[in-house]
Structures are given as structure tokens and as C-alpha cells.
Amino acid sequence: MLTAAFSVASAYAQLANVPMKYDFGPGKVQSGYTQVLPETIYTPEKGYGFWPGAQLTGVERKSGNALESDFITSSKPFYFSVDLPDGNYDVSITFGDKEGTSTQIIRAECRRLLAETFSTPQGKIVKKDLTVHMRSLGIGTDGKKVLINPREVGFFHWDNQFTFEFAGSESKVCAIEIKKNDSAVTVFLAGNSTVVDQDKEPWGAWGQMIPAFFKPGKVSVANYAESGETFLAFKKEQRLEKIWSMAKPGDYLLMEFAHNDQKAGPNHLDPFTTYKATIKEWADEARKRGLKPVIVTSMARRNFDADGKAKNSLGDYPEAARQAGKENDVPVIDLNAMSSTMDTAWGPVNSAKGFVDGTHANVYGAYELAKCIVEGIKQQLPDLAKQLKPGLPTFDPAHPDPFDFVNWPLSPQQSATKPPGN
């Protein structure tokens, strides 16, 4: 894992020295762009480059302009990092081959899905526009930091670099251009392992899939969730304070907690008293800051009764969340209900194809859960729904997609170790 020990202030100062336009390949370099070759390895001094160990090839074609006539490719996933200060950014990535085809998926940071697997036709060049969120540990300029847990030390989303992962059978990258975007609506996610950007295969969560459903330039998803978190721990660790420091009026705060809050211990909350009171506290504070709070009822565990129907293992917490929404006029996306419907549709045996264990989804399950969230946005958040990509079909949790629906080339980061929380 690459790291850079910069404060937020010094990172902003360095931005002027880090290029924001990159021309990939050995051919002629487009004016205003910085050339990137297979041997351009990241160093803190440069502030950009590939991770060491990538098996890269630079290719030059005879036709096309400087940006389109050459590219860098690999048959294996590869990573490109750029030092960036906190904030939202529009990214334009050029793919393709003037004399061939290409196939790739775009992920970022901890396997955050930005663009689903796509191919470029023979001889064609395409441009993918994305909007991404960058965050580091620092909070403001007074030295405060998010208190991450030991497993997060090597994570890609708490350093001072934004890391792109290119994977697919024939990924061909021609160029990258990055611009600051201060107007995009930021959708902040606060939650646990069922929401977080899971960093390793085969684990997945809906929060890392949802960015691919929004229009670029309009919405940036900022997933601050972490495995094992509760309402109280999230706040104690300054994760909520980090959100407040990054947010602006008009942004959203989606909250999904319960799996760990229901356990005995110092972070336990009682559903109809302290749990509801904490939801109200966060919602009130969000509104004071001009944010729009949203409650997400916690997704159902994979748990069935004797008749093969999904059985509640979250006690009174989903109902308490619904009541908190009604009592405080906060929109509720009822993921618990939708995921229970989906589990029943799968049944005890087939549901295992969407989960790694009783709580944690795999990539397919996470994608289906993200589709549930999209339906909740359509029903409960009409203004945000306008920023979803056009043409998204209605998703019925009672009729999930086929199990081979998601085309997801595996990331090199893999682990059999269960994330904290259950």
C-alpha cells in the first residue's frame, strides 16, 4: 500500500505541483498533458504513477491524435495513483484502441465501483466521465484526525492519494484528466460492514456499488462507513466530525446502523430509546448544517424460518428506525424490508450465492442491495432521484437478477478473513 505523510494543508499546497492531465503511452504527448509510461512508478516526489509490480505495456498506433494514438494496457488489474487534497473531483478517462478493441471495469480506492464492465468497438476511442470523492484522515487545520482502527491502516481510502483500479480482459487507458468539482451534491454514507467499501474479494457492500448509478458531474458518493461500527463508535472515532467538516448545504447523510448497536457492550443502544434518540440527534445536527438526513433500515441477515421465509434477526431496530423517521420527518429507505423480500425470493440455499456468510454480501449480493437502495431513492428522495443515470429499470426485490448478472473481474486484493461485525 502506498502512503504519503502529508497534512491536509500541505497536500493543498502540493496540488499546484501535481499534474492533473495525463497522456498514457509512448507516442506523441498532447499539449498540456504529462506523459505516463509503463515505467512511471508512483513516488511521493512526483505525486502520481503506477503501483510497483504491474505488468504494463505501452502501445503506439499510427492513426489518431496524440491522446488517442497510444495507450497503456495489461491483461491483469493495475493501479494508478494521484495525490489529491480532500474534496470532489470530475475525472475524464479515455479508453480504446485505434486498431483493436478493449474491455475494462473502473474501480477506485477500496474496490469502489465507478463504471461497470464495458468494451470499446474495433478502432473506437471512448471517454468515461466520473465524479469521485477524496478524503484523508485530517479534520480541518487544527491537527484533529479520524481515529481509524488497525485494519484500516493499509486501506486505500484514508491516504492522500486517489487510486484508480483498471481491470478487465484488455484494459487500454489513453488519458486521464482530473478537475475539482465544488458544486456536486455529496451523498455521505455512515454505517457498518454492510455499507463500507469492502477492500478485498470476495466481500462486498452496497455502499461501494452505488456510485455507478449516479450521473457524473452531479453526485459524488462519500462512503465513510467501516466494518464493526455503531452509532456511538462512529462518532467517538471522529468519523461524523469528518463528515461535518467536508459537507455543504444540500448534501445528504444516509445512516444505516443496527447490526452492532444491538450487541451488549459500551456502544449498545436500546432500540426504542437511545437508538431512536441518536438518530434524532444526528438528523437534527445534519439539518442545522443544511444537510438532508436519510435513515436506511439495516439490511436483513441471511436467516430463515422453517418455511424458508426470511426471519428477522435485528429485533426491534428496523421498526425503531421507521418510527424515528415518522417522528422526526426524516425519509426512510426500508432496506430491511426489501432485503428480507429478496432473501425469501432466493430461499435458504440460493441466498448463499449472494453472501459470503450470514451477514456479509459478496459482489453480486452487494450489487442487488445497491439496486434496492436505488429504488428507495426513487421512492423517498425525488430530488436525488433526478441525478440517477437515465433509463435505470425498476428493480423488484421479489425478482432478483440472475446470479451471473454482474460482470466483475476479480481485484488482486483478496482475503478469507471475515470483516469485523456480524
N, C-alpha and C positions, 0 to 999 in steps of 0.2 A: 504494500500500500504506500502510495506517495503521500508525503505530508510536507507542509510548509509552515514554519513557526512565525507567522506574521500576525500582528494585531489588526483589528478592523481598520484603524486609522492608517496604518502603513500599507495595508492592502489597497485602500483607495488611492493612496499616493502612488503606488506602483502601477495602477491601472494605465496611466498615461504611457508607461514604458512597455506594456504588453500588447502586441498586435491583436487586432480584432478581426482581421481578414486574412484567410489562409488559402493559398493555392497549392493543392496537393498534386505531386507528381514531378517528373524530371524534365518536363518540357519548358516552353517559354512561360515566364511569370507575368500574370496580369498586373497592370499598373495599380499601385496602391495596396497590393497584397504581399504577404510574406510567404516565401516558398517553404513547403514542407516535403521532405524526402523520407524514404523509409528509415534512414539513419537519424532522423530528427527525434532524439530521445529527450523526454522531459528532464529539465533541470530547474531548480529554484531560480537560478540566474536568468534563464530565458523566460520562464513562466508559462511555457507551453511545450507540447511534444507528446510522442507516443510513450507508452509504458515499455520498459525493457522486456526483451524476450519475445516480442511479437514477430511473427513470420510474415514480413511485408514485401510486396513487390511494387515498384514504380513502373508505370507503363505510359508510353507516349504514342499517340496516333498522328497521322499526317493531316487529318482534316480537323476543322473546328477552331474556335478562338482559344486564347491562352488558358481560360478556365476549363474549357470543355475538351481539349485535345489531349489531356493527360489525367491520370488518376493514380491512386494507391489502392491496392487490393490485397486480400488474403483469403484463404479457404477456411481460416479459423477466426474466432472473435478477436477483435483488437480494440484497444482503448486509446483515446486521445484526450489529454487534459489541458485546461486553460485556467490560469489564475484569475479569479474574479472576486470582486467585493460582493457583499450581500446585496440581494435585490432580484428583480425580474428582468429577463433578457429575451429578446426575439433572436432566434437563430435561423439562418437560412443555409441549408446544406444541399450541395449539388452532387447528384449521383449519375452514373451511367457510363456508356462506352460507345464511342463513335463507330466502332467496328464489332460490337457484340452486345450482349445483354448483361444484366446484373440483377441480383436478388439479395435483399437485406432487410434487417429489422433495426430500428433505432431505439436503444435504451440509454439511460443515463444514471449516474450516481449508483445507488444500490438497486440495480435492475428495474428502474422506473421506466415504464413503457411510454415512449413518446410517439412512435409511429409503428403500426403493425407491419408485418412482413409484406413487402411489395417488390415487384420486379419492374425493370425498365425494358422496353421493347428493343429489338435489334437496332443498333445505331442511334438510339434516342438518349437524350440527356433530360433529366427531370430535377426539379428543385422542390425540396420539402421545407416548409416553413413551420417552425415550432416556437413555443413560448415556454421558458423554463424558469425555475426558482432556484436561487443560490443562497445558501446560508452557511454561516460558520458559528463557532462557539461563542464569540464575543457578543455582549449585550451593551449597546451604546458605546460610550467612550470612557467609562469610569473603571474599566477592568473587570466588570462582572462577566461571568461565563455560565453557560449551560453546564450542569453537573451530570455529564454522561456516565453511564455505567461501564465496567471494564470491557464488555463485549463490543461496545461501540467505538473503542479507541481506534480500531483499524477500518472503520466504516468510511465510505467514500463521501457521505453527505455531511460530515462535520469538519472537513478540512477547508482550505482556502482555494481549492480547485474545483472547477466543474468538469466532470469526466463523462465523455461520450463513449458508449459501447456500440460498436458496429459488428453485427453478426449476420450470418446467412451463408448460403452455399457459394455466393460470388459477390460479396460486397465490394463496390467500387466507388470510392469517395473522390470527388473532383475538387471541392472547395467548401469552406465554412466561413460564414460571416456572422458576427455577433453584434447586437446593438442593445443598449439599455432601453427598457420599457417601463416607464414610471406610471403609465395610465391603465395597464391591465388590471382587472379585478383579481385579487388573490384569494383563493379558497384554501384557508388553513385547516388542516386535519389534526385533531387531537384525539389520541386513542391508544390502543394496545397492539398486541401481536396480530390481531385480526384486521388491522388498518395499516400498519407500518410498511415501509418499503423493505420487504424481506431481502437480505443481502445475498442469500445463497439458494441454489437449486436444492431440492425440488419445492421449497417453501414459497408461498405466495400470499398476498393480501390485497383486498380490493383497492386500498389507497394507492398502490403502485401501478394499478391498471387504469385508473380513472383519468389521468391526464390525456390519454389518447382520444378521449371522447369529446374534448372541447376544441372550439375554433382557435387556431393560433392567432396571437396578437391581442386576443380579448380576455383570456383567462389563464392564470398561472396557478397550478396546484402546488401548495407548500405542505408537504406531509411531515409533520413533526411528531407523529406517533412513534412509540417504541414498545417492544415486547415487554410484558410484565407490568406495564404501567397501570396506575389507578388515578382517579381524580386528584387525590391528595399528593401522591408521589410526583405526578406531572408538574404540579405547582411548586412543590418543595425543591425540585431539581431545576427550577428557573426556566422550564420549557414554556410555560404560559407567559412568563415575563418576556421571553424571547419573541413570542408571537406578538405581544403588545408592542414591542419595540419595532417590529417590522410592518405592522398593519397600518392601514389608512382607512378613512371613512369610505364605505361602500364595499369593503371586503367582507368575506364570510368566515365564520368559525363553525365547523362541523365537529361535534363532540360525540364520541362513542366509547363509553366505559361501562363495565359491569363484571366482566369475567373475573377480574382480580379484586375488584372492590367488594365482592360478595364473600371473600375469604376472611377468616379471622386474622387479626393482627393489627398493627398500628395504623394501617391505611384502610381498614374496613369502614364502610359506610352502610348504615341501615337504609333499606330501600325507600320507605315512606317518610323518613325524617331527614337524616343527614345527607343522603344521596340526592333527594329532591332539593334540599336547601343548597347544596353545592351547585347543582345545575342552575338554579335561580341566581346564585352569586355570580357565576361565570357569564350567564346571559345578561344580567344587569350591567356588569362591567364592560362586556362587549358593546352593548348599546350606548353606554356613556362615551365610548370611543368611536362611535359611528359605524361599528361593525354589525353584521346581521347574524345572530346566533341561530344555529340549527341543531336539533337533537337527533341523533341516529340511535335507534334502539339496537342493542347488541345482537350480532348475528347468532343464530342458534348453533349450539354444539351438535355434533353428529350423534344423536341419541334417539332411540326408537322404543315404542311400546310393543306389546305382544302382537298387535295387529299390523306392525310395520309402519305406523304413523310417527312423525317426528314428535318427540316428547320434550317438554320444557325442562331444561337443567339450569336455568338462570333465575328460578324463583320468582319473586315479585318485582325484580328490577325492570324488565321490559314494561310492565304496567305502570310502575312508578315513573318511568321516563315519559310515557304517554300522558300521564296525569300532569307532570311538570310542564309539558308543552301546552296543555289546555289552560292550566292555571296561570301561566306566565305569557301566554300568547306567543309561544315560540314554535315555529314549524317543526314537525316531526317526520322524519323519514323512517318508516317502520321496517327496518331491515330484518328485525327478529321475525316478524310475521312472514315476510317474503322469503327469507331463507328457510323457515320451517316448511312453507309450502313446497319449496324446491327440494328439500330433503325428502319429504313424503313422496314427491314425484319420482325421485331416484330410487328410494327404498333402501333398506339396510345394506344390501350387497352393492348395488351400483353407486351408492353415495361414496363408497370408498375410492371410486375413481376421481372424485373431486377433492379429496382430502388426503393429507399425509398421516394425520392422527385424528382423534376425536374432536379437535378444536381447529387445527391449522389447515388451511386450504393448500392445495397445490396450485400451479399456474392456471389450469383450467377452472378449478373451483373459484379462484380469486377473480377471474375474468367474468364468470357468471354472477358473482356477488356484485362486481362493479356495474354490471348491467341492471341489477336490482336498484343500486344507488341512482343510476341514471333515470330509471322510472320514477323513483322518489323525487328527484329534482324536477322532472316534468310535472308531477302532480302537486308538489308543495312549494316550489321556488320558481314561479313563472319568469321572473326577470333573469335568473341564472340560466334557466332552460333555453332562453333565446340565444345563449352563447354555446350551446351544444352544436356539434357538427350537424349540418343539414342531412336529412334523409335517414337518420337513425331509426330502425324499425322498432315498433313496440315490443317489449320483452315481457313474456308471461312466465313467472317463476314456476307455474304448474307444468310448463312445457320447456324445460331447459334445452340448450343447444346439444347436438351430438357430442360425444366425448372427444372426438378428433377435430372439433371445430377450431381450436386455437392452434395457429402455426407459430411455434415458439422455439427457435433454435436455442439449445442449452447454453447458458453462460458458463464460463470456466469456473466460477465460484460455486462450489458445491459442498454440502455438509449433511451428514446424517443426524447431527445433533439437534434436538428439539429446541426451538426458541423458548425463552422464559415465558411463564404464564400458561394457563390452560382454561 
